[in-house]
Amino acid sequence: LRVVLHGSPGEQFRVAAFGKALVERMSERFINDALAAFDNQGDVDAVVRALFKAFAEGGHAKLLAWRAVEDNPQLESTPDRRERFEALLRASARQAPEPDLEEARNVSTLVIAAAIGLGVGGEPLLALTGMSEAQRDAFPDWLAGLIDQRLS
């Protein structure tokens, strides 16, 4: 911190460049983890658990929240990433009894939003809702069951 506050402009630039590279690397890992969650097509429970792991654990949710309030609010959505996500949504939709891409997109958004909420809210959210750690750990399975009911 001292280097950033009191260092030469060159030192400040190197620290800023290192920080930006670190955030970009973490963002890339986060995006890959999120997309990999859909590899469990046909198994709603596994997809929901994998999405919670990608979004709620490992600091990914806090990284996403931090990026949302920074100068560049979007995680970079390259055409390749966007197409990969769309392909995964289409594949997920085909697994449903009545394939519906919009339903798959809504379900994915619901799961991701819930995972981010738990990831960012953490202990204060658990205290507010009266949820124990065991209940928090079981929440993705509960949500997957709710989604199964909706889709069947």
The 8 nearest C-alpha neighbors of each residue, nearest first, counted from 0:
[[1, 3, 2, 4, 5, 6, 14, 11],
 [0, 2, 4, 3, 5, 6, 11, 10],
 [1, 3, 6, 5, 0, 4, 10, 11],
 [4, 2, 11, 0, 1, 6, 5, 14],
 [3, 5, 1, 2, 6, 0, 11, 7],
 [6, 4, 2, 1, 3, 7, 11, 0],
 [7, 5, 2, 3, 10, 4, 11, 8],
 [6, 8, 10, 9, 11, 5, 2, 3],
 [7, 9, 11, 10, 12, 6, 13, 3],
 [10, 8, 12, 7, 11, 13, 6, 14],
 [11, 9, 13, 7, 12, 8, 6, 14],
 [10, 12, 8, 3, 14, 9, 13, 6],
 [11, 13, 9, 15, 10, 14, 16, 8],
 [14, 12, 16, 10, 15, 11, 17, 9],
 [13, 15, 17, 11, 16, 12, 18, 10],
 [14, 16, 18, 12, 17, 13, 11, 19],
 [17, 15, 13, 19, 18, 14, 12, 20],
 [16, 18, 14, 20, 15, 19, 13, 21],
 [19, 17, 15, 21, 16, 20, 14, 22],
 [18, 20, 16, 22, 21, 17, 23, 15],
 [21, 19, 23, 17, 18, 22, 24, 16],
 [20, 22, 18, 24, 19, 23, 17, 25],
 [21, 23, 25, 19, 24, 20, 26, 18],
 [24, 22, 26, 20, 21, 25, 19, 27],
 [23, 25, 21, 27, 26, 22, 20, 28],
 [24, 26, 22, 28, 27, 23, 29, 21],
 [27, 25, 29, 23, 24, 28, 22, 30],
 [26, 28, 24, 30, 29, 25, 23, 31],
 [29, 27, 25, 31, 26, 30, 32, 24],
 [28, 30, 26, 32, 27, 31, 59, 25],
 [31, 29, 33, 27, 32, 28, 26, 34],
 [30, 32, 28, 34, 33, 29, 35, 27],
 [33, 31, 35, 29, 30, 53, 34, 28],
 [34, 32, 30, 53, 36, 31, 35, 50],
 [33, 35, 31, 36, 32, 37, 30, 84],
 [36, 34, 32, 37, 38, 33, 31, 49],
 [37, 35, 49, 34, 33, 50, 38, 46],
 [36, 38, 39, 35, 46, 34, 40, 87],
 [37, 39, 35, 36, 40, 46, 34, 87],
 [40, 38, 37, 46, 42, 45, 41, 36],
 [41, 39, 42, 38, 91, 37, 46, 90],
 [40, 42, 94, 43, 39, 91, 95, 46],
 [41, 43, 45, 40, 44, 39, 46, 47],
 [44, 42, 46, 45, 47, 143, 41, 147],
 [45, 43, 143, 47, 42, 46, 48, 140],
 [44, 46, 48, 42, 43, 47, 49, 39],
 [45, 47, 49, 43, 48, 36, 44, 39],
 [46, 48, 50, 44, 49, 45, 143, 43],
 [49, 47, 51, 45, 50, 46, 139, 44],
 [50, 48, 36, 52, 46, 51, 47, 45],
 [49, 51, 53, 47, 52, 36, 48, 54],
 [52, 50, 114, 48, 54, 55, 53, 49],
 [51, 53, 49, 56, 50, 55, 54, 48],
 [54, 52, 50, 33, 51, 32, 49, 55],
 [53, 55, 51, 60, 59, 114, 115, 52],
 [56, 54, 118, 114, 51, 115, 60, 52],
 [57, 55, 52, 58, 54, 53, 118, 59],
 [56, 58, 59, 55, 53, 52, 60, 54],
 [57, 59, 61, 60, 56, 62, 55, 118],
 [58, 60, 62, 61, 54, 57, 29, 63],
 [61, 59, 115, 63, 54, 118, 62, 55],
 [60, 62, 64, 58, 63, 119, 59, 65],
 [63, 61, 59, 65, 60, 64, 66, 58],
 [62, 64, 60, 66, 61, 65, 67, 59],
 [65, 63, 61, 67, 66, 62, 60, 68],
 [64, 66, 62, 67, 63, 68, 61, 69],
 [67, 65, 63, 69, 72, 64, 68, 62],
 [68, 66, 72, 64, 65, 69, 63, 73],
 [69, 67, 65, 66, 72, 64, 70, 71],
 [70, 68, 66, 71, 72, 67, 65, 64],
 [69, 71, 72, 68, 66, 67, 73, 65],
 [72, 70, 69, 73, 66, 67, 68, 74],
 [73, 71, 67, 66, 69, 70, 68, 74],
 [74, 72, 71, 75, 67, 66, 76, 63],
 [75, 73, 76, 72, 26, 66, 63, 71],
 [74, 76, 73, 77, 26, 80, 27, 71],
 [77, 75, 80, 81, 74, 78, 73, 79],
 [76, 78, 80, 79, 75, 81, 82, 74],
 [77, 79, 81, 80, 82, 76, 83, 75],
 [80, 78, 82, 77, 81, 83, 76, 84],
 [81, 79, 83, 77, 82, 78, 76, 84],
 [80, 82, 78, 84, 79, 83, 76, 77],
 [83, 81, 85, 79, 84, 80, 78, 86],
 [84, 82, 80, 86, 81, 85, 79, 87],
 [83, 85, 87, 81, 82, 86, 88, 80],
 [84, 86, 82, 88, 87, 83, 89, 81],
 [87, 85, 89, 83, 88, 84, 82, 90],
 [86, 88, 90, 84, 85, 89, 91, 83],
 [87, 89, 85, 91, 90, 86, 92, 103],
 [90, 88, 92, 86, 87, 91, 100, 85],
 [89, 91, 87, 93, 88, 92, 86, 94],
 [92, 90, 88, 94, 93, 89, 40, 87],
 [91, 93, 98, 89, 100, 99, 94, 103],
 [94, 92, 98, 90, 91, 95, 89, 99],
 [95, 93, 91, 92, 41, 96, 90, 98],
 [94, 96, 98, 97, 93, 92, 150, 91],
 [95, 97, 98, 94, 151, 150, 93, 92],
 [96, 98, 95, 99, 93, 92, 94, 150],
 [99, 97, 92, 93, 95, 96, 100, 94],
 [100, 98, 102, 92, 101, 97, 103, 93],
 [99, 101, 103, 92, 102, 89, 104, 98],
 [100, 102, 104, 103, 99, 105, 92, 106],
 [101, 103, 105, 99, 104, 100, 106, 92],
 [104, 102, 100, 106, 101, 92, 105, 107],
 [103, 105, 101, 107, 102, 106, 108, 100],
 [106, 104, 102, 108, 107, 103, 109, 101],
 [105, 107, 109, 103, 108, 104, 102, 110],
 [108, 106, 104, 110, 105, 109, 111, 103],
 [107, 109, 105, 111, 106, 110, 112, 104],
 [110, 108, 106, 112, 107, 111, 105, 113],
 [111, 109, 113, 107, 112, 108, 114, 106],
 [110, 112, 114, 108, 113, 109, 107, 115],
 [113, 111, 115, 109, 114, 110, 108, 116],
 [114, 112, 116, 110, 111, 115, 109, 117],
 [115, 113, 55, 51, 111, 117, 116, 112],
 [116, 114, 118, 60, 112, 55, 117, 113],
 [117, 115, 113, 119, 114, 118, 120, 112],
 [118, 116, 120, 114, 115, 121, 119, 55],
 [117, 119, 55, 115, 60, 116, 121, 120],
 [118, 120, 116, 61, 121, 117, 60, 115],
 [121, 119, 124, 117, 116, 118, 123, 122],
 [120, 122, 117, 118, 124, 119, 123, 125],
 [121, 123, 125, 124, 126, 120, 127, 117],
 [124, 122, 126, 125, 121, 120, 127, 128],
 [125, 123, 120, 127, 126, 122, 121, 128],
 [124, 126, 130, 122, 128, 123, 127, 129],
 [127, 125, 129, 123, 124, 128, 122, 130],
 [126, 128, 124, 125, 129, 123, 130, 122],
 [129, 127, 125, 130, 126, 124, 123, 131],
 [130, 128, 126, 127, 125, 131, 124, 134],
 [129, 131, 125, 128, 134, 135, 126, 132],
 [132, 130, 134, 133, 135, 129, 125, 126],
 [131, 133, 135, 134, 136, 130, 125, 137],
 [134, 132, 136, 131, 135, 137, 130, 138],
 [133, 135, 137, 131, 136, 132, 130, 138],
 [136, 134, 132, 138, 133, 137, 131, 130],
 [135, 137, 133, 134, 138, 132, 139, 140],
 [138, 136, 134, 135, 140, 139, 133, 141],
 [137, 139, 141, 135, 140, 136, 134, 142],
 [140, 138, 142, 141, 137, 48, 143, 47],
 [141, 139, 143, 142, 138, 137, 144, 44],
 [142, 140, 138, 144, 139, 143, 145, 137],
 [141, 143, 145, 139, 144, 140, 138, 146],
 [144, 142, 140, 146, 44, 145, 141, 47],
 [145, 143, 147, 141, 142, 146, 140, 148],
 [144, 146, 142, 148, 143, 147, 149, 141],
 [145, 147, 149, 143, 148, 144, 150, 142],
 [148, 146, 144, 150, 149, 145, 151, 143],
 [149, 147, 145, 146, 151, 150, 144, 143],
 [150, 148, 146, 147, 151, 145, 144, 106],
 [149, 151, 147, 148, 146, 95, 96, 97],
 [150, 148, 149, 147, 96, 95, 146, 97]]
